[in-house]
Amino acid sequence: MKIKEYQIIIIIIVIISFLFYFALLRKNTDAKQILVSNDTANLTSIGEVNNTQQKEVWSNELDNKTQDTGLDKADEILQKEVLNDELENKTQETLKVLVLEFDPILKTKGNIKCSEFINVKGNNTSIIEEVLSDMEYSSNGYLNIETTWIDTNEFPRYTKEIDIITGKDAEGNDITSKSYSLNEETWLTIMQNGWYEGMIHPKKGEAGYKDWYKYVDQITGFCFDYDYIIDKYKLIEKRNNGEFDFVFLSLIEPGNAYEAMMVGRNAYWINGSENTKYDCKFFPIIYANIVRKDTVFHSVGHMSECILSNVFDGNSVLNYNQNIIEVKNDEDYNKLSLWQKFTLCEYTLTSNSEKKYGLGNVHFPPNTVTSYDYTNNTKVLSNWKDWRDNYPNLKGVYEMTDSSAWLNEQATIGAQYPDRLHMRWWFKSMPHLVGRNEEGFLHNWWKYISTMDYVQDIVPSNDSLTIKLGKNSNLLEYTCYYKSGDSKLFRTNKEAKVQDDSILEISPKGELIGKRIGSTYVKIWKDGKNCTITINVTE
């Protein structure tokens, strides 16, 4: 009897233990499902620019999930690859634009803005909206632009003092004092007689010339005070808080700012002097001239030329000249960087004197020898459609091209400016696909433009790795160091290129497969930079 009672007690304990175990297992499974759901949500909301910490969190979560659920190692690798691919190959990015408007109200003119007084065609708001719309269109839908607007109600401020009118003496002469910005009376004196229409000032001897010259000539070139707006409008704090990516200055004339300049750590020339004294991730300040509506996208163009010259050629060369190259044969042509090929205004094969053209640059369309000649009807052989339709698998197709290639868009958007139409055509023809080429350059050049960032160095965590014959779960680990000063840790096999595929193979899932005993190496490329990791295959 005692034996039976003891057995019953054991059975009860076993049953309770199993019930407790299954309850705990179900709780853990539910928690993991929630975690996976949260991971998926995060994938759609976080960009590559600030994702190092997020990637490490994902990697740790994936490691934990593998241990808890017993996922196959190949599946673990695949999940990490998916996360990396999502971050690098997003088909749309949100670009946050902060607009600082310097278009003050004129109290003596019925409280209208300066832009209204000089009868700007379309108000300053529409000018900004137009260029941002052009950027979204030309990026082939990659950019989704969000705008924040600050109306300063100020005249542009300069880095040196100028004379401004503060009144009249008994004889009607100007009484002046020193200031770092114009006031209403001085600005109106400069703007009299409508000189601003078409940017033509009064000629010597004409009415208004004396007053115009006296007050305009003292405002030197590129003297806009960037430090003033950075401090007053807390741009560094806003940038560090992720409140914007780009700044546009909507300036009434005379603004005297660079078309574009860069601020922050490791800033570089983008058609204006860089300012590196501020502790923030770099950002551009782009001049949107309220009077010169046709120039705003042009300014974005020069900025982009500098960025892409840095990415592909390692410099910010911008000499405003034609990109004309003589090459001996197709082999020499193929040695040119992608950026050089894209911006060719002309190249001549010396073997047969045949002239061909790329897409030109901001100042020179492919079919002209004169800057700003956006309506030239000269026909030349250009491969612009090859770039737009076939990249990265360029087929070497050229066709006769003139200004109608970009001017035809006028019927679509009603644009009045050939410069703007040319820029829309030029930007829209840039590569805009996902992935990277053999040298690690992104197929989407708009990602370079929107971040201004690119890889400068790649350092592996280990110079060598030893694996076994057959499938292996090891992940290659390396860190990319970027122009901005950011760094990102990658754990992936997919981007590696194998030197000897008789020794090593990388499966579609990202597994390292040792095929025979021996040593080889893999290379990882990003933005024209690479690192090498030796792989030793043993029994």
For each residue, the residues with C-beta under 8 A, 3 or more apart:
1: 4 5
2: 5 6
3: 6 7
4: 1 7 8
5: 1 2 8 9
6: 2 3 9 10
7: 3 4 10 11
8: 4 5 11 12
9: 5 6 12 13
10: 6 7 13 14
11: 7 8 14 15
12: 8 9 15 16
13: 9 10 16 17
14: 10 11 17 18
15: 11 12 18 19
16: 12 13 19 20
17: 13 14 20 21
18: 14 15 21 22
19: 15 16 22 23
20: 16 17 23 24
21: 17 18 24 25
22: 18 19 25 26
23: 19 20 26 27
24: 20 21 27 28
25: 21 22 28 29
26: 22 23 29 30
27: 23 24 30 31
28: 24 25 31 32 68
29: 25 26 32 33
30: 26 27 33 34
31: 27 28 34 35
32: 28 29 35 36 65 68 69
33: 29 30 36 37
34: 30 31 37 38
35: 31 32 38 39 61 65
36: 32 33 39 40 65
37: 33 34 40 41
38: 34 35 41 42
39: 35 36 42 43 58 61 83
40: 36 37 43 44
41: 37 38 44 45
42: 38 39 45 46 54 58
43: 39 40 46 83 86 87
44: 40 41
45: 41 42
46: 42 43 50 51 54 87
47: 50 51 87 90 93 94
48: 51 87 88 90 451 488
49: 281 451 453 486
50: 46 47 53 54 242 486
51: 46 47 48 54 55 87 488
52: 55 56 486 487 488 489
53: 50 56 57
54: 42 46 50 51 57 58
55: 51 52 58 59 83 84 87 488 489 490
56: 52 53 59 60 489
57: 53 54 60 61
58: 39 42 54 55 61 62 80 83
59: 55 56 62 63 80 83 491
60: 56 57 63 64
61: 35 39 57 58 64 65
62: 58 59 65 66 76 79 80 83
63: 59 60 66 67 76
64: 60 61 67 68
65: 32 35 36 61 62 68 69 71
66: 62 63 69 70 71 73 76
67: 63 64
68: 28 32 64 65
69: 32 65 66
70: 66
71: 65 66 75 76 79
72: 75 76
73: 66 76 77 473 511
74: 77 78 471 473 507 509 510 511
75: 71 72 78 79 509
76: 62 63 66 71 72 73 79 80 473
77: 73 74 80 81 473 475 493 509 510 511
78: 74 75 81 82 509 510
79: 62 71 75 76 82 83
80: 58 59 62 76 77 83 84 475 491 492 510
81: 77 78 84 85 492 493 494 509 510
82: 78 79 85 86
83: 39 43 55 58 59 62 79 80 86 87
84: 55 80 81 87 88 490 492 494
85: 81 82 88 89 494
86: 43 82 83 89 90
87: 43 46 47 48 51 55 83 84 90
88: 48 84 85 434 436 442
89: 85 86 434 435
90: 47 48 86 87 93
91: 141 142 434
92: 141 142 143 144
93: 47 90 142 143 144 447 450
94: 47 144 145 146
95: 135 143 144 145 146 245 246 450
96: 145 146 148 242 243 244 245 246
97: 132 145 146 147 148 244 245 246 247 248
98: 147 148 150 235 238 243 244 246 247 248
99: 128 147 148 149 150 247 248 250 288
100: 150 152 229 233 247 248 249 250
101: 124 149 150 151 152 250
102: 152 154 155 156 249 250 251 252 255
103: 113 114 115 124 151 250 251 252 290
104: 113 114 152 153 154 155 184 252
105: 111 112 113 153
106: 109 110 111 112 113 114 117 184 188
107: 111 184
108: 184 185 188
109: 106 112 117 188
110: 106
111: 105 106 107
112: 105 106 109 116 117
113: 103 104 105 106 116 117 123 124
114: 103 104 106 117 118 187 191 252 290
115: 103 118 120 123 124 252 290
116: 112 113 119 120 123
117: 106 109 112 113 114 188 191
118: 114 115 191 194 196 197 291
119: 116 197
120: 115 116 123 124 127 290 291 293
121: 293
122: 126 127 130 293
123: 113 115 116 120 126 127
124: 101 103 113 115 120 127 128 250 252 288 290
125: 128 129 149
126: 122 123 129 130
127: 120 122 123 124 130 131 250 288 290 293 296
128: 99 124 125 131 132 147 248 250 288 296
129: 125 126 132 133
130: 122 126 127 133 134 293 296 420
131: 127 128 134 135 248 288 296 297 300
132: 97 128 129 135 136 145 147
133: 129 130 136 137
134: 130 131 137 138 297 420 423 424 427
135: 95 131 132 138 139 143 145 297 300 427
136: 132 133 139 141 143 144 145
137: 133 134 424 428
138: 134 135 423 424 427 428 430
139: 135 136 142 143 427 432 446
140: 428 432 446
141: 91 92 136
142: 91 92 93 139 432 444 446 447 450
143: 92 93 95 135 136 139 446 450
144: 92 93 94 95 136
145: 94 95 96 97 132 135 136
146: 94 95 96 97
147: 97 98 99 128 132
148: 96 97 98 99 243 244
149: 99 101 125
150: 98 99 100 101 233
151: 101 103
152: 100 101 102 104 233
153: 104 105
154: 102 104 157 181
155: 102 104 181 182 183 187 252
156: 102 181 182 224 251 252 254 255 256 257
157: 154 180 181 224 225 228 229
158: 162 180 181 219 220 223 224 225 256
159: 180 223 224 225 227
160: 180 220 223
161: 178 179 180
162: 158 178 179 180 181 182 215 218 219
163: 176 177 178 179 186 215 218
164: 176 177 178 179 182 183 185 186 215
165: 174 175 176 183 185 186 189 215
166: 175 176 177 183 185
167: 174 175
168: 172 173 174 175
169: 172 173 174 175
170:
171:
172: 168 169
173: 168 169
174: 165 167 168 169
175: 165 166 167 168 169
176: 163 164 165 166
177: 163 164 166
178: 161 162 163 164
179: 161 162 163 164 182 183
180: 157 158 159 160 161 162 225 228
181: 154 155 156 157 158 162
182: 155 156 162 164 179 186 187 190 215 254
183: 155 164 165 166 179 186 187
184: 104 106 107 108 187 188
185: 108 164 165 166 188 189
186: 163 164 165 182 183 189 190 215
187: 114 155 182 183 184 190 191 252
188: 106 108 109 117 184 185 191 192
189: 165 185 186 192 211 212 215
190: 182 186 187 211 212 215 216 254
191: 114 117 118 187 188 195 196
192: 188 189 195 208 211 212
193: 202 206 207 208 212
194: 118 197
195: 191 192 200 201 202 208 212
196: 118 191 199 253 291
197: 118 119 194 200
198:
199: 196 291 292
200: 195 197
201: 195 209 212 216
202: 193 195 206 207 208 209 212
203: 206 209
204: 209
205: 209
206: 193 202 203 209
207: 193 202
208: 192 193 195 202 211 212
209: 201 202 203 204 205 206 212 213
210: 213 214
211: 189 190 192 208 214 215
212: 189 190 192 193 195 201 202 208 209 215 216
213: 209 210 216 217
214: 210 211 217 218
215: 162 163 164 165 182 186 189 190 211 212 218 219
216: 190 201 212 213 219 254
217: 213 214
218: 162 163 214 215
219: 158 162 215 216 223 254 256
220: 158 160 223 256
221: 256
222: 256 257 258 272 273
223: 158 159 160 219 220 256
224: 156 157 158 159 249 251 255 256 257 258
225: 157 158 159 180 228 229
226: 229 230 257 261 263 275 285
227: 159 230 231 275
228: 157 180 225 231 232
229: 100 157 225 226 232 233 235 249
230: 226 227 233 235 236 263 278
231: 227 228 234
232: 228 229
233: 100 150 152 229 230 238
234: 231 237 238
235: 98 229 230 238 239 247 263 283
236: 230 239 240 278 279 280
237: 234 240 241
238: 98 233 234 235 241 243 244
239: 235 236 242 243 244 264 280 281 283
240: 236 237 280 281
241: 237 238
242: 50 96 239
243: 96 98 148 238 239
244: 96 97 98 148 238 239 247 283
245: 95 96 97 283 450
246: 95 96 97 98 283 284 286
247: 97 98 99 100 235 244 283 284 285 286
248: 97 98 99 100 128 131 285 286 288
249: 100 102 224 229 255 257 285 286 287 288
250: 99 100 101 102 103 124 127 128 288 290
251: 102 103 156 224 255 257 287 288 289 290
252: 102 103 104 114 115 124 155 156 187 255 290 291
253: 196 289 290 291
254: 156 182 190 216 219
255: 102 156 224 249 251 252 287 289
256: 156 158 219 220 221 222 223 224
257: 156 222 224 226 249 251 261 272 285 287
258: 222 224 261 271 272 273 285 287
259: 271 272 286 287 295 298 299 302 303
260: 270 271 272 284 285 286 287 299 300 302 303 306
261: 226 257 258 270 271 272 273 274 275 284 285
262: 267 268 269 270 272 274 275 282 283 284 285 452
263: 226 230 235 267 274 275 278 280 282 283 284 285
264: 239 267 275 276 278 279 280 281 282 283 484
265: 276 278 279 280 281 282 484 485
266: 276 282 483 484 485
267: 262 263 264 274 275 276 282
268: 262 274 282 306 310 316 483
269: 262 272 273 274 306 316 318
270: 260 261 262 274 284 302 303 306 307 316 452
271: 258 259 260 261 299 302 303 305 306 318
272: 222 257 258 259 260 261 262 269
273: 222 258 261 269
274: 261 262 263 267 268 269 270
275: 226 227 261 262 263 264 267 278
276: 264 265 266 267
277:
278: 230 236 263 264 265 275
279: 236 264 265
280: 236 239 240 263 264 265 283
281: 49 239 240 264 265 484 485 486
282: 262 263 264 265 266 267 268 452 484
283: 235 239 244 245 246 247 262 263 264 280 452
284: 246 247 260 261 262 263 270 303 452
285: 226 247 248 249 257 258 260 261 262 263
286: 246 247 248 249 259 260 296 299 300 303
287: 249 251 255 257 258 259 260 296 299
288: 99 124 127 128 131 248 249 250 251 296 299
289: 251 253 255 292 293 295 296
290: 103 114 115 120 124 127 250 251 252 253 293
291: 118 120 196 199 252 253
292: 199 289 295 296
293: 120 121 122 127 130 289 290 296 417
294: 298 417 419 420
295: 259 289 292 298 299 419
296: 127 128 130 131 286 287 288 289 292 293 299 300
297: 131 134 135 300 301 419 420 423 424
298: 259 294 295 301 302 362 419 420 423
299: 259 260 271 286 287 288 295 296 302 303
300: 131 135 260 286 296 297 303 304 423
301: 297 298 304 305 362 423 426 427
302: 259 260 270 271 298 299 305 306 318 362
303: 259 260 270 271 284 286 299 300 306 307 449
304: 300 301 307 308 427 449
305: 271 301 302 308 309 318 343 361 362
306: 260 268 269 270 271 302 303 309 310 316 318
307: 270 303 304 310 311 448 449 452
308: 304 305 311 312 339 445 448 449
309: 305 306 312 313 315 316 317 318 339
310: 268 306 307 313 314 315 316 454 483
311: 307 308 339 441 448 454 527 528
312: 308 309 337 338 339 340 441 528
313: 309 310 317 337 339 340
314: 310
315: 309 310
316: 268 269 270 306 309 310
317: 309 313
318: 269 271 302 305 306 309
319:
320: 363 371
321: 363 364
322: 345 346 360 361 364 369
323: 340 343 344 345 346 358 360 361 364
324: 344 345 346 347
325: 336 340 344 346 347 348
326: 347 348 350
327: 330 332 333 336 347 348 349 350
328: 331 332 349 350 351
329: 332 333 349 351
330: 327 333 334 349
331: 328 334 335
332: 327 328 329 335 336
333: 327 329 330 336 341 347 349
334: 330 331
335: 331 332
336: 325 327 332 333 340 341 344
337: 312 313 340 341
338: 312 341 342 431 437 441
339: 308 309 311 312 313 342 343
340: 312 313 323 325 336 337 343 344
341: 333 336 337 338 344 358
342: 338 339 358 359 387 430
343: 305 323 339 340 358 359 360 361
344: 323 324 325 336 340 341 347 356 357 358 359 360 366
345: 322 323 324 357 358 360 361 364 366
346: 322 323 324 325 355 356 357 366 380
347: 324 325 326 327 333 344 355 356 357 358
348: 325 326 327 353 354 355
349: 327 328 329 330 333 352 353 354 356
350: 326 327 328 353
351: 328 329
352: 349
353: 348 349 350
354: 348 349
355: 346 347 348 380 381
356: 344 346 347 349 381 382 383 398
357: 344 345 346 347 360 366 367 380 381 382 383 398 401
358: 323 341 342 343 344 345 347 366 382 383 384 387
359: 342 343 344 366 382 384 387 426 429
360: 322 323 343 344 345 357 364 365 366 367 368 426
361: 305 322 323 343 345 364
362: 298 301 302 305 423 426
363: 320 321 371 372
364: 321 322 323 345 360 361 368 369 370 371 373
365: 360 368 373 374 376 403 406 422
366: 344 345 346 357 358 359 360 380 382 384 401
367: 357 360 376 378 379 380 382 401 402 403
368: 360 364 365 373 376 378
369: 322 364 373
370: 364 373 376
371: 320 363 364
372: 363 419
373: 364 365 368 369 370 376
374: 365 403 406 407 418 419 421 422
375: 403 407 418
376: 365 367 368 370 373 402 403
377: 402 403 404
378: 367 368 402
379: 367 400 401 402
380: 346 355 357 366 367 400 401 402
381: 355 356 357 398 399 400 401
382: 356 357 358 359 366 367 398 399 400 401 405
383: 356 357 358 386 387 394 396 397 398 399
384: 358 359 366 387 388 401 405 425 429
385: 388 389 397 399
386: 383 389 390 391 394 395 396 397 398
387: 342 358 359 383 384 390 391 394 429 430 431
388: 384 385 391 428 429
389: 385 386
390: 386 387 393 394 395 397
391: 386 387 388 394 431 433 443
392: 431 433 437 443
393: 390
394: 383 386 387 390 391
395: 386 390
396: 383 386
397: 383 385 386 390
398: 356 357 381 382 383 386
399: 381 382 383 385
400: 379 380 381 382
401: 357 366 367 379 380 381 382 384 405
402: 367 376 377 378 379 380 405
403: 365 367 374 375 376 377 406 407 418 422
404: 377 407 408
405: 382 384 401 402 408 425
406: 365 374 403 409 418 421 422 424 425 426
407: 374 375 403 404 410 418 421
408: 404 405 411
409: 406 412 413 415 421 424 425
410: 407 413 414 415 416 421
411: 408 414
412: 409
413: 409 410
414: 410 411
415: 409 410 420 421 424
416: 410
417: 293 294 420 421
418: 374 375 403 406 407 421 422
419: 294 295 297 298 372 374 422 423
420: 130 134 294 297 298 415 417 423 424
421: 374 406 407 409 410 415 417 418 424 425
422: 365 374 403 406 418 419 425 426
423: 134 138 297 298 300 301 362 419 420 426 427
424: 134 137 138 297 406 409 415 420 421 427 428
425: 384 405 406 409 421 422 428 429
426: 301 359 360 362 406 422 423 429 430
427: 134 135 138 139 301 304 423 424 430
428: 137 138 140 388 424 425
429: 359 384 387 388 425 426
430: 138 342 387 426 427 445 446
431: 338 387 391 392 442 443 444 445
432: 139 140 142 443 444 445 446
433: 391 392 443 444
434: 88 89 91 443 444
435: 89 442 443
436: 88 440 441 442 443 495 525 526
437: 338 392 440 441 443
438: 497 525
439: 525 528
440: 436 437 455 495 524 525 526 527 528 529 530
441: 311 312 338 436 437 527 528
442: 88 431 435 436 445 447 448 527
443: 391 392 431 432 433 434 435 436 437
444: 142 431 432 433 434 447
445: 308 430 431 432 442 448 449
446: 139 140 142 143 430 432 449 450
447: 93 142 442 444 450 451
448: 307 308 311 442 445 451 452 453 454
449: 303 304 307 308 445 446 452
450: 93 95 142 143 245 446 447
451: 48 49 447 448 484
452: 262 270 282 283 284 307 448 449 483 484
453: 49 448 482 483 484 486
454: 310 311 448 482 483 527
455: 440 458 480 481 482 483 526 527 528 529
456: 481 482 483 527 529
457: 480 481 529
458: 455 478 479 480 481 524 526 529 530 531
459: 478 479 481 531
460: 463 476 477 478 524 531 532 533
461: 477 478 479
462: 465 477 533
463: 460 532 533 534
464: 533 534 535 536
465: 462 474 476 533 534 535 536
466: 535 536 537 538
467: 472 474 512 514 535 536 537 538
468: 472 514 537 538 539
469: 514 515 516 517 537 538 539
470: 513 514
471: 74 507 511 512 513
472: 467 468 511 512 513 514
473: 73 74 76 77 511
474: 465 467 512
475: 77 80 491 492 493 510
476: 460 465 491 492 493 496 522 524 533
477: 460 461 462 489 490 491
478: 458 459 460 461 489 490 524 531 533
479: 458 459 461 487 488 489 490
480: 455 457 458 487 488 490 526
481: 455 456 457 458 459 486 487
482: 453 454 455 456 485 486 487 488
483: 266 268 310 452 453 454 455 456
484: 264 265 266 281 282 451 452 453
485: 265 266 281 482
486: 49 50 52 281 453 481 482
487: 52 479 480 481 482
488: 48 51 52 55 479 480 482
489: 52 55 56 477 478 479
490: 55 84 477 478 479 480 495
491: 59 80 475 476 477
492: 80 81 84 475 476 495 510
493: 77 81 475 476 496 506 510 511 512
494: 81 84 85 506 510
495: 436 440 490 492 524 525 526
496: 476 493 506 522 523 524 533
497: 438 522 523 524 525
498: 501 504 505 506 520 522
499: 520 521 522 523
500: 503 504 518 520
501: 498 504 505 515
502: 515 516
503: 500 514 515 516 518 519 520 535 537
504: 498 500 501 512 513 514 515 520 522 535 537
505: 498 501 512 513 515
506: 493 494 496 498 510 511 512 513 522
507: 74 471 510 511 513
508:
509: 74 75 77 78 81
510: 74 77 78 80 81 475 492 493 494 506 507
511: 73 74 77 471 472 473 493 506 507
512: 467 471 472 474 493 504 505 506 535
513: 470 471 472 504 505 506 507
514: 467 468 469 470 472 503 504 517 537 538
515: 469 501 502 503 504 505 537
516: 469 502 503 537
517: 469 514 537 538 539
518: 500 503 536 537
519: 503 534 535 536 537
520: 498 499 500 503 504 534 535 537
521: 499 532 533 534 535
522: 476 496 497 498 499 504 506 532 533 535
523: 496 497 499 530 531 532
524: 440 458 460 476 478 495 496 497 530 531 533
525: 436 438 439 440 495 497 528 529 530
526: 436 440 455 458 480 495 529 530
527: 311 440 441 442 454 455 456
528: 311 312 439 440 441 455 525
529: 440 455 456 457 458 525 526
530: 440 458 523 524 525 526
531: 458 459 460 478 523 524
532: 460 463 521 522 523
533: 460 462 463 464 465 476 478 496 521 522 524
534: 463 464 465 519 520 521
535: 464 465 466 467 503 504 512 519 520 521 522
536: 464 465 466 467 518 519
537: 466 467 468 469 503 504 514 515 516 517 518 519 520
538: 466 467 468 469 514 517
539: 468 469 517
